[in-house]
């Protein structure tokens, strides 16, 4: 399975020569026109990738902040002599 990056996942594959190779082929005019037509057809309208939250980060925040809240609650209770 290939995981697609979210908007907060910045990758630069062009900087890795083992990924891109040392030579970069150039597209001819026909290939450029075909790519432009394809991108025109792929227009999703009002969709924005930032509308979808990264589930891994959401889980991290849920667990991490929940633990932090419980820890602070325990510390305050201990400090006040409630626990």
N, C-alpha and C positions, 0 to 999 in steps of 0.2 A: 504494500500500500504506500502511496506517495502522499505525504501530508502537504497540503498547500499552505503557503505562508499567509498570515494575517497582516493587516496594515502596520502592526507594530513590529513585525519580523522583517528586518532589513537585511537583504542578502546582496552580495556583489559577486556573482559568478564570473563576470568578465575579468576580475582581478586574479582569478585562479587559472593559471595556464594549463594545469592538468585537466581542468573541466572544459575549457574553450579551445585548447590547442595553441600552437604558436602562430599559425596562419589564420587569417579571417577571410573567408570567401566573400566576394562582393555580389550583390544581387543585381540582375540586369533589369531593364525597364519593365519587362513583362512580369517578372516576379514581384516587383514593387507595386505595380498596378493591381495584381491579384491580391496582394496583402492588404492594400488600401480598400479594395472591395469587400474583402472578408471582414475587416475591422468595422466597416460601415454597417454590415449586416449584423454584427455582434453588439450593436448599441442596445443597452438594457434600460434606457430611459432614466428614470429617477433613482435607480438603484445606486447605492454607494457602499463600498466594502466596509466602511467604518460603521455601518448600521448593524453589523454582525460582530458580537463580542467574541474574543478569543476564549474558548471554553477552558483551556489550560490555565490561563491567567485568572479567570473567574473562579475556578476551583481553588487556586492558590490563595486568592484574596479571601474566599469563604473560610477555608481551613485556618489560614494564618491569622486573620483578624478575629476569628472566633476564639482561637487559642489565646491571642493577646488579651481579648476581653475577659476571658475566664481567669487568666493570670493576674490581670489588674484587679479584678473583683476579689480574688483570694488575697492579694497583697494588701488591699485597702481593709478587707475584713480582719486580717491578722494585725494590721497596724492599729485598728480601732478596738481590737479585742473582741470582735463579734464572732469570729470563727472558732 
